[in-house]
């Protein structure tokens, strides 16, 4: 009987130590943001008239997990989307770098990018002569493609080690944007 009680006590003690060791190890490992994010955004610029609107899908990959001096992390970003205004519109592609600040669930984000914009609607209108000027057979697609600097300032809600991402802010080409996504 004494052997049984001693064996139960020892097993309980070692079980307690094993569970305590696991707890301290996981709590000693700092939580961080998931390294990949996909998100969809929609935005517009209400002033001046004519209105500008854009929507897009983005992929971001964490390049550096810093968490020092107010900077949380540096990300690479690639986006594809569509833009439009009353006189034109078409696809855009964006590539850039994003910096996040903050250590909790709320982050200030700054993005610096380059964007390629193709004015597909104006090209097709000129090519077909839609507005009564007659078709322009010399219209070249490359004349309707432009590269611009782009960027944004905004807020990102993304809890460490969780999946939900919510963003809003202002930038180009999105305008005033709102975005939902997932981190993994």
ChimeraX commands (.cxc) that place a marker at each C-alpha (Angstrom):
marker #1 position 0.00,0.00,0.00 radius 0.5
marker #1 position 2.84,2.42,0.87 radius 0.5
marker #1 position 4.56,1.61,-2.46 radius 0.5
marker #1 position 1.37,2.44,-4.33 radius 0.5
marker #1 position 0.95,5.81,-2.55 radius 0.5
marker #1 position 4.63,6.67,-3.12 radius 0.5
marker #1 position 4.36,5.72,-6.81 radius 0.5
marker #1 position 1.23,7.88,-7.26 radius 0.5
marker #1 position 2.90,10.79,-5.45 radius 0.5
marker #1 position 6.06,10.54,-7.61 radius 0.5
marker #1 position 4.08,10.26,-10.85 radius 0.5
marker #1 position 1.96,13.26,-9.84 radius 0.5
marker #1 position 5.09,15.26,-8.95 radius 0.5
marker #1 position 6.84,14.46,-12.26 radius 0.5
marker #1 position 3.61,15.11,-14.18 radius 0.5
marker #1 position 3.39,18.50,-12.48 radius 0.5
marker #1 position 7.01,19.31,-13.39 radius 0.5
marker #1 position 6.48,18.27,-17.00 radius 0.5
marker #1 position 3.40,20.46,-17.34 radius 0.5
marker #1 position 5.15,23.40,-15.61 radius 0.5
marker #1 position 8.14,23.06,-17.94 radius 0.5
marker #1 position 5.85,23.18,-20.98 radius 0.5
marker #1 position 4.05,26.22,-19.64 radius 0.5
marker #1 position 7.21,28.21,-18.96 radius 0.5
marker #1 position 8.68,27.31,-22.34 radius 0.5
marker #1 position 5.66,28.54,-24.29 radius 0.5
marker #1 position 5.29,31.68,-22.18 radius 0.5
marker #1 position 9.00,32.46,-22.66 radius 0.5
marker #1 position 8.56,32.37,-26.45 radius 0.5
marker #1 position 7.32,35.82,-27.52 radius 0.5
marker #1 position 4.21,35.91,-29.66 radius 0.5
marker #1 position 4.58,37.41,-33.09 radius 0.5
marker #1 position 2.48,38.16,-36.12 radius 0.5
marker #1 position 1.87,35.42,-38.66 radius 0.5
marker #1 position 4.31,35.78,-41.55 radius 0.5
marker #1 position 1.81,35.81,-44.46 radius 0.5
marker #1 position -1.28,37.95,-45.04 radius 0.5
marker #1 position -3.80,38.01,-47.87 radius 0.5
marker #1 position -6.43,40.73,-47.98 radius 0.5
marker #1 position -9.03,42.31,-50.23 radius 0.5
marker #1 position -9.58,46.05,-50.20 radius 0.5
marker #1 position -11.99,48.53,-51.69 radius 0.5
marker #1 position -11.52,52.28,-51.78 radius 0.5
marker #1 position -12.53,55.53,-53.39 radius 0.5
marker #1 position -11.61,59.21,-53.59 radius 0.5
marker #1 position -14.81,61.29,-53.29 radius 0.5
marker #1 position -13.25,64.67,-54.11 radius 0.5
marker #1 position -12.68,66.17,-56.64 radius 0.5
marker #1 position -15.41,65.11,-58.98 radius 0.5
marker #1 position -14.97,62.90,-61.01 radius 0.5
marker #1 position -14.81,60.15,-58.44 radius 0.5
marker #1 position -11.97,57.61,-58.46 radius 0.5
marker #1 position -12.45,54.07,-57.19 radius 0.5
marker #1 position -10.32,50.98,-56.83 radius 0.5
marker #1 position -10.45,47.45,-55.48 radius 0.5
marker #1 position -7.69,44.92,-55.17 radius 0.5
marker #1 position -6.26,41.78,-53.69 radius 0.5
marker #1 position -2.90,41.76,-51.90 radius 0.5
marker #1 position -0.37,39.30,-50.58 radius 0.5
marker #1 position 2.11,40.38,-47.92 radius 0.5
marker #1 position 5.10,38.47,-46.58 radius 0.5
marker #1 position 7.01,39.46,-43.45 radius 0.5
marker #1 position 10.64,40.17,-44.28 radius 0.5
marker #1 position 11.90,41.26,-40.85 radius 0.5
marker #1 position 10.37,40.71,-37.42 radius 0.5
marker #1 position 12.05,43.58,-35.55 radius 0.5
marker #1 position 9.93,44.47,-32.49 radius 0.5
marker #1 position 12.39,47.16,-31.34 radius 0.5
marker #1 position 12.29,50.94,-31.19 radius 0.5
marker #1 position 8.59,51.17,-32.01 radius 0.5
marker #1 position 8.93,49.25,-35.29 radius 0.5
marker #1 position 7.21,45.88,-35.26 radius 0.5
marker #1 position 8.02,44.44,-38.69 radius 0.5
marker #1 position 8.84,45.09,-42.35 radius 0.5
marker #1 position 6.74,43.41,-45.09 radius 0.5
marker #1 position 6.90,42.95,-48.86 radius 0.5
marker #1 position 3.58,43.56,-50.62 radius 0.5
marker #1 position 2.22,42.67,-54.07 radius 0.5
marker #1 position -1.28,43.69,-55.24 radius 0.5
marker #1 position -3.51,43.23,-58.27 radius 0.5
marker #1 position -6.69,45.16,-58.82 radius 0.5
marker #1 position -8.93,47.38,-60.92 radius 0.5
marker #1 position -9.35,51.13,-60.86 radius 0.5
marker #1 position -11.86,53.41,-62.50 radius 0.5
marker #1 position -13.14,56.94,-62.95 radius 0.5
marker #1 position -15.89,58.29,-65.25 radius 0.5
marker #1 position -13.47,58.60,-68.17 radius 0.5
marker #1 position -11.38,55.46,-67.89 radius 0.5
marker #1 position -10.23,52.51,-65.90 radius 0.5
marker #1 position -8.45,49.22,-66.02 radius 0.5
marker #1 position -6.10,46.94,-64.12 radius 0.5
marker #1 position -3.27,47.93,-61.81 radius 0.5
marker #1 position -0.33,46.07,-60.29 radius 0.5
marker #1 position 1.50,47.26,-57.20 radius 0.5
marker #1 position 4.73,46.21,-55.46 radius 0.5
marker #1 position 6.15,47.76,-52.33 radius 0.5
marker #1 position 7.31,47.62,-48.74 radius 0.5
marker #1 position 5.15,48.06,-45.62 radius 0.5
marker #1 position 6.32,48.96,-42.11 radius 0.5
marker #1 position 4.18,48.19,-39.06 radius 0.5
marker #1 position 4.51,49.78,-35.62 radius 0.5
marker #1 position 3.04,48.62,-32.31 radius 0.5
marker #1 position 3.32,45.35,-30.46 radius 0.5
marker #1 position -0.26,44.41,-29.58 radius 0.5
marker #1 position -3.26,44.02,-31.81 radius 0.5
marker #1 position -3.33,47.57,-33.21 radius 0.5
marker #1 position -0.67,48.70,-35.67 radius 0.5
marker #1 position 0.05,51.86,-37.62 radius 0.5
marker #1 position 1.16,50.95,-41.14 radius 0.5
marker #1 position 3.13,52.90,-43.73 radius 0.5
marker #1 position 3.45,51.58,-47.28 radius 0.5
marker #1 position 5.81,52.82,-50.02 radius 0.5
marker #1 position 5.20,51.29,-53.44 radius 0.5
marker #1 position 5.32,51.59,-57.19 radius 0.5
marker #1 position 2.17,51.02,-59.24 radius 0.5
marker #1 position 1.64,50.16,-62.90 radius 0.5
marker #1 position -1.69,51.44,-64.21 radius 0.5
marker #1 position -3.16,50.47,-67.57 radius 0.5
marker #1 position -6.00,52.70,-68.86 radius 0.5
marker #1 position -7.73,49.90,-70.72 radius 0.5
marker #1 position -11.04,51.73,-71.21 radius 0.5
marker #1 position -9.47,54.80,-72.85 radius 0.5
marker #1 position -7.35,52.57,-75.08 radius 0.5
marker #1 position -10.42,50.65,-76.27 radius 0.5
marker #1 position -12.40,53.87,-76.72 radius 0.5
marker #1 position -9.63,55.43,-78.83 radius 0.5
marker #1 position -9.13,52.24,-80.84 radius 0.5
marker #1 position -12.84,51.92,-81.71 radius 0.5
marker #1 position -13.72,55.63,-81.96 radius 0.5
marker #1 position -16.49,55.29,-79.39 radius 0.5
marker #1 position -16.91,59.04,-78.77 radius 0.5
marker #1 position -17.39,60.03,-82.43 radius 0.5
marker #1 position -13.84,61.07,-83.19 radius 0.5
marker #1 position -13.27,58.08,-85.40 radius 0.5
marker #1 position -11.02,55.15,-84.59 radius 0.5
marker #1 position -7.34,55.79,-83.94 radius 0.5
marker #1 position -5.63,52.91,-85.72 radius 0.5
marker #1 position -2.25,54.13,-84.48 radius 0.5
marker #1 position -3.21,53.77,-80.81 radius 0.5
marker #1 position -0.55,51.69,-79.05 radius 0.5
marker #1 position -1.29,49.91,-75.79 radius 0.5
marker #1 position 2.01,51.03,-74.23 radius 0.5
marker #1 position 0.87,54.67,-74.54 radius 0.5
marker #1 position -1.88,53.89,-72.03 radius 0.5
marker #1 position 0.39,52.28,-69.42 radius 0.5
marker #1 position 1.89,54.47,-66.70 radius 0.5
marker #1 position 4.08,53.91,-63.65 radius 0.5
marker #1 position 3.58,56.04,-60.55 radius 0.5
marker #1 position 4.87,56.15,-56.99 radius 0.5
marker #1 position 2.25,54.92,-54.56 radius 0.5
marker #1 position 1.79,54.54,-50.85 radius 0.5
marker #1 position -0.59,54.55,-47.95 radius 0.5
marker #1 position -0.96,55.39,-44.27 radius 0.5
marker #1 position -3.38,53.41,-42.19 radius 0.5
marker #1 position -4.36,51.30,-39.21 radius 0.5
marker #1 position -4.15,47.52,-39.09 radius 0.5
marker #1 position -5.90,45.31,-36.56 radius 0.5
marker #1 position -3.97,42.05,-36.43 radius 0.5
marker #1 position -3.53,40.10,-33.21 radius 0.5
marker #1 position -0.29,38.17,-32.74 radius 0.5
marker #1 position -0.63,34.51,-33.77 radius 0.5
marker #1 position -4.25,34.97,-34.95 radius 0.5
marker #1 position -5.76,34.96,-38.41 radius 0.5
marker #1 position -8.17,37.91,-38.74 radius 0.5
marker #1 position -6.84,41.14,-40.34 radius 0.5
marker #1 position -8.76,44.41,-40.67 radius 0.5
marker #1 position -7.24,47.52,-42.30 radius 0.5
marker #1 position -8.34,51.03,-43.14 radius 0.5
marker #1 position -6.57,54.16,-44.25 radius 0.5
marker #1 position -5.78,56.43,-47.18 radius 0.5
marker #1 position -3.38,56.02,-50.07 radius 0.5
marker #1 position -2.87,55.77,-53.80 radius 0.5
marker #1 position -4.28,54.03,-55.85 radius 0.5
marker #1 position -6.87,52.90,-53.27 radius 0.5
marker #1 position -8.00,56.29,-51.98 radius 0.5
marker #1 position -9.87,55.95,-48.69 radius 0.5
marker #1 position -9.83,52.19,-48.25 radius 0.5
marker #1 position -11.15,49.43,-46.03 radius 0.5
marker #1 position -9.74,45.92,-46.16 radius 0.5
marker #1 position -10.41,42.45,-44.71 radius 0.5
marker #1 position -8.01,39.56,-44.79 radius 0.5
marker #1 position -6.42,36.54,-43.20 radius 0.5
marker #1 position -2.98,35.93,-41.72 radius 0.5
marker #1 position -1.34,32.52,-41.83 radius 0.5
marker link #1:1,2 radius 0.2
marker link #1:2,3 radius 0.2
marker link #1:3,4 radius 0.2
marker link #1:4,5 radius 0.2
marker link #1:5,6 radius 0.2
marker link #1:6,7 radius 0.2
marker link #1:7,8 radius 0.2
marker link #1:8,9 radius 0.2
marker link #1:9,10 radius 0.2
marker link #1:10,11 radius 0.2
marker link #1:11,12 radius 0.2
marker link #1:12,13 radius 0.2
marker link #1:13,14 radius 0.2
marker link #1:14,15 radius 0.2
marker link #1:15,16 radius 0.2
marker link #1:16,17 radius 0.2
marker link #1:17,18 radius 0.2
marker link #1:18,19 radius 0.2
marker link #1:19,20 radius 0.2
marker link #1:20,21 radius 0.2
marker link #1:21,22 radius 0.2
marker link #1:22,23 radius 0.2
marker link #1:23,24 radius 0.2
marker link #1:24,25 radius 0.2
marker link #1:25,26 radius 0.2
marker link #1:26,27 radius 0.2
marker link #1:27,28 radius 0.2
marker link #1:28,29 radius 0.2
marker link #1:29,30 radius 0.2
marker link #1:30,31 radius 0.2
marker link #1:31,32 radius 0.2
marker link #1:32,33 radius 0.2
marker link #1:33,34 radius 0.2
marker link #1:34,35 radius 0.2
marker link #1:35,36 radius 0.2
marker link #1:36,37 radius 0.2
marker link #1:37,38 radius 0.2
marker link #1:38,39 radius 0.2
marker link #1:39,40 radius 0.2
marker link #1:40,41 radius 0.2
marker link #1:41,42 radius 0.2
marker link #1:42,43 radius 0.2
marker link #1:43,44 radius 0.2
marker link #1:44,45 radius 0.2
marker link #1:45,46 radius 0.2
marker link #1:46,47 radius 0.2
marker link #1:47,48 radius 0.2
marker link #1:48,49 radius 0.2
marker link #1:49,50 radius 0.2
marker link #1:50,51 radius 0.2
marker link #1:51,52 radius 0.2
marker link #1:52,53 radius 0.2
marker link #1:53,54 radius 0.2
marker link #1:54,55 radius 0.2
marker link #1:55,56 radius 0.2
marker link #1:56,57 radius 0.2
marker link #1:57,58 radius 0.2
marker link #1:58,59 radius 0.2
marker link #1:59,60 radius 0.2
marker link #1:60,61 radius 0.2
marker link #1:61,62 radius 0.2
marker link #1:62,63 radius 0.2
marker link #1:63,64 radius 0.2
marker link #1:64,65 radius 0.2
marker link #1:65,66 radius 0.2
marker link #1:66,67 radius 0.2
marker link #1:67,68 radius 0.2
marker link #1:68,69 radius 0.2
marker link #1:69,70 radius 0.2
marker link #1:70,71 radius 0.2
marker link #1:71,72 radius 0.2
marker link #1:72,73 radius 0.2
marker link #1:73,74 radius 0.2
marker link #1:74,75 radius 0.2
marker link #1:75,76 radius 0.2
marker link #1:76,77 radius 0.2
marker link #1:77,78 radius 0.2
marker link #1:78,79 radius 0.2
marker link #1:79,80 radius 0.2
marker link #1:80,81 radius 0.2
marker link #1:81,82 radius 0.2
marker link #1:82,83 radius 0.2
marker link #1:83,84 radius 0.2
marker link #1:84,85 radius 0.2
marker link #1:85,86 radius 0.2
marker link #1:86,87 radius 0.2
marker link #1:87,88 radius 0.2
marker link #1:88,89 radius 0.2
marker link #1:89,90 radius 0.2
marker link #1:90,91 radius 0.2
marker link #1:91,92 radius 0.2
marker link #1:92,93 radius 0.2
marker link #1:93,94 radius 0.2
marker link #1:94,95 radius 0.2
marker link #1:95,96 radius 0.2
marker link #1:96,97 radius 0.2
marker link #1:97,98 radius 0.2
marker link #1:98,99 radius 0.2
marker link #1:99,100 radius 0.2
marker link #1:100,101 radius 0.2
marker link #1:101,102 radius 0.2
marker link #1:102,103 radius 0.2
marker link #1:103,104 radius 0.2
marker link #1:104,105 radius 0.2
marker link #1:105,106 radius 0.2
marker link #1:106,107 radius 0.2
marker link #1:107,108 radius 0.2
marker link #1:108,109 radius 0.2
marker link #1:109,110 radius 0.2
marker link #1:110,111 radius 0.2
marker link #1:111,112 radius 0.2
marker link #1:112,113 radius 0.2
marker link #1:113,114 radius 0.2
marker link #1:114,115 radius 0.2
marker link #1:115,116 radius 0.2
marker link #1:116,117 radius 0.2
marker link #1:117,118 radius 0.2
marker link #1:118,119 radius 0.2
marker link #1:119,120 radius 0.2
marker link #1:120,121 radius 0.2
marker link #1:121,122 radius 0.2
marker link #1:122,123 radius 0.2
marker link #1:123,124 radius 0.2
marker link #1:124,125 radius 0.2
marker link #1:125,126 radius 0.2
marker link #1:126,127 radius 0.2
marker link #1:127,128 radius 0.2
marker link #1:128,129 radius 0.2
marker link #1:129,130 radius 0.2
marker link #1:130,131 radius 0.2
marker link #1:131,132 radius 0.2
marker link #1:132,133 radius 0.2
marker link #1:133,134 radius 0.2
marker link #1:134,135 radius 0.2
marker link #1:135,136 radius 0.2
marker link #1:136,137 radius 0.2
marker link #1:137,138 radius 0.2
marker link #1:138,139 radius 0.2
marker link #1:139,140 radius 0.2
marker link #1:140,141 radius 0.2
marker link #1:141,142 radius 0.2
marker link #1:142,143 radius 0.2
marker link #1:143,144 radius 0.2
marker link #1:144,145 radius 0.2
marker link #1:145,146 radius 0.2
marker link #1:146,147 radius 0.2
marker link #1:147,148 radius 0.2
marker link #1:148,149 radius 0.2
marker link #1:149,150 radius 0.2
marker link #1:150,151 radius 0.2
marker link #1:151,152 radius 0.2
marker link #1:152,153 radius 0.2
marker link #1:153,154 radius 0.2
marker link #1:154,155 radius 0.2
marker link #1:155,156 radius 0.2
marker link #1:156,157 radius 0.2
marker link #1:157,158 radius 0.2
marker link #1:158,159 radius 0.2
marker link #1:159,160 radius 0.2
marker link #1:160,161 radius 0.2
marker link #1:161,162 radius 0.2
marker link #1:162,163 radius 0.2
marker link #1:163,164 radius 0.2
marker link #1:164,165 radius 0.2
marker link #1:165,166 radius 0.2
marker link #1:166,167 radius 0.2
marker link #1:167,168 radius 0.2
marker link #1:168,169 radius 0.2
marker link #1:169,170 radius 0.2
marker link #1:170,171 radius 0.2
marker link #1:171,172 radius 0.2
marker link #1:172,173 radius 0.2
marker link #1:173,174 radius 0.2
marker link #1:174,175 radius 0.2
marker link #1:175,176 radius 0.2
marker link #1:176,177 radius 0.2
marker link #1:177,178 radius 0.2
marker link #1:178,179 radius 0.2
marker link #1:179,180 radius 0.2
marker link #1:180,181 radius 0.2
marker link #1:181,182 radius 0.2
marker link #1:182,183 radius 0.2
marker link #1:183,184 radius 0.2
view
